[in-house]
Amino acid sequence: VSLCEQRSDESGRLSFLRSRTLGERLRDTRTWASSRRSSEKELTPILDNDRKEPSTPELPSCAEEPSPGYELGSQSRLSRLFSLRRSTDSQGGLEKGPQEHSMHPLAEEEEAVLCQSGPMAAPPALAPPPMLMSPDQTKRRFIMNSLVQSENNYLDSLNRLVNDYKKPLEESNPPILTDSKVATMFYRVPEILQCHSQFRIALTEAVKNWDEDEKIGDVFVASFSKSVVLEVYSDFINNFTEAMDLAKCESKRKSAFADFLKVKQITAHDRLNFFGLMVKPIQRFPQFILLLQDL
């Protein structure tokens, strides 16, 4: 009898352990998958046109469409960086367009920065390296070259947004999108292009004498400490989600706009689409910070 009872107890314990291990394994799998998805959302901005999200309130013109999968995991850090000031007018629940965002008046000298136009300066480039360089000089020169190349690529992306997307949409006949939708979608992009066109001029001069002076901090302070630059980037970041929602919605509603985006992507040398170009300003200042820290 004692032997039978012992076997019965052992078989019961084994059965309990097997059932408990299976249940625990399923719960652990769900918990791990959920935590991984949440951590990925927090680490990087996600631009995924194919992923479907649960429907959320959207623009009135396409309220029945699912919301796009654009997320800004780094937006809180950028918000602190630029001291974003969202509009707090007392107009109840009325939505405001990008032109109605509250902004502090800009000085005339700073407004002139955005009004300047003309041919863009030649891309900066480092001179041939000197014959003898220390390891530290070689490292700093490599980082400086990376900064110059990344700025050239960034300006190319901004130019494509303005000249290959914004202007053709404004000049299309019959119109693909209304003027107000085009203005919302590309809000502050031309101003960002102007700011970095001015930065390119100063960067070109600093690069010419890099091997002798190795100075770049003054250029960044002079170019990006102005309130107009912070206002322009803050407005772009605050409007980014609305612009992406609008672009996603219109690409589903209007086949002409979807075909326009597809043709532009196919004919691009790097096959980068509209959404990939639009996220570039979000990424630019974090890239600056990393390069300057390495320098």
Secondary structure as GFF3:
##gff-version 3
##sequence-region A 1 295
A	DSSP	alpha_helix	2	43	.	.	.	ID=ss1
A	DSSP	beta_strand	46	48	.	.	.	ID=ss2
A	DSSP	three_ten_helix	60	62	.	.	.	ID=ss3
A	DSSP	beta_strand	69	71	.	.	.	ID=ss4
A	DSSP	alpha_helix	75	82	.	.	.	ID=ss5
A	DSSP	three_ten_helix	98	100	.	.	.	ID=ss6
A	DSSP	alpha_helix	108	115	.	.	.	ID=ss7
A	DSSP	alpha_helix	135	160	.	.	.	ID=ss8
A	DSSP	pi_helix	161	166	.	.	.	ID=ss9
A	DSSP	alpha_helix	167	171	.	.	.	ID=ss10
A	DSSP	alpha_helix	179	185	.	.	.	ID=ss11
A	DSSP	alpha_helix	189	208	.	.	.	ID=ss12
A	DSSP	alpha_helix	210	213	.	.	.	ID=ss13
A	DSSP	alpha_helix	217	224	.	.	.	ID=ss14
A	DSSP	alpha_helix	227	253	.	.	.	ID=ss15
A	DSSP	alpha_helix	255	267	.	.	.	ID=ss16
A	DSSP	alpha_helix	274	278	.	.	.	ID=ss17
A	DSSP	alpha_helix	280	294	.	.	.	ID=ss18
###
